[in-house]
Amino acid sequence: MSRRTMPNITVEILAGRTRAQRAEFARVVTDAVVDVLGAPRHLVRIQFTELAHDRLALGGELTEPPA
C-alpha cells in the first residue's frame, strides 16, 4: 500500500456510546486495517457519525434511547 493512501472509515452508531467505547472501537478497527490492509497506523482515519434514536427505525419502530 502506498504511504499516501489513507484508509477512511466511516462508522454510524447510535448516540450514547462513551468516549472510552469509541476509543476502544477505533483501536481495534485500526489494528485490523494495519494487519489486513498493511496501512500505516498513523494514516488510518475513522469518523464516527452518531445517530439520534429518533432517526433510526428497526422493524418499523423508532429505536429507544437507553434507560
N, C-alpha and C positions, 0 to 999 in steps of 0.2 A: 504494500500500500504506500502510495506517495505520502511524504510527510506533509504535503499541502492539502491532503484530503482530510476533511474534518467531518467525522460522523455526527449528524444532527438527529437527535432522538426527541420526539415529542410524546409526552405521556399525558393522557387525560384521566384525571382521578376525581372522585367525589370530594368536595370540600370537607375539611375537618381532620385531615391527616396532620400529624405533628411534624415539626421540623425534623425531629430525630427519625421519624419514619421515612420522610422524603430523602434524608441524607443517607440512610441505610440502603434504600432502593437505588439511589444514584450510585452508590459504591458498588453494589452487586451488579448492576447493569453495566457500569463502566468496566468492571473486571471481565465480564462476558465479552464486551466489544473488543477489549485488548486481546483476550485469549482467542476469540473466534476470527475476528477481522484483522488482527495484527495492527490495530490503530495505536498510535502513541497516546498514552493515558491523558496527557495534557491537552490533547485536541478533541477529546470526546465531550460533546456538548449535549446536555439533557435539559429540556424545557418542560416544566410542569404547567399544565392548564387545569385549574380547579373548576369543577362543575358544581353549581349550586344544586341542591337536592330537588328544587322545583323546576330544574332544567333537564332532568333525566327521568325517563319512564322505563320501567321494566314490566313486561307482561301487561302493558296498557295502563299501569298505575304509576303515578309520580312516586319517586323514592322519598323516603322519610329521613330527616336528619337523625343522627344518633341521639339517644336519650341522655 
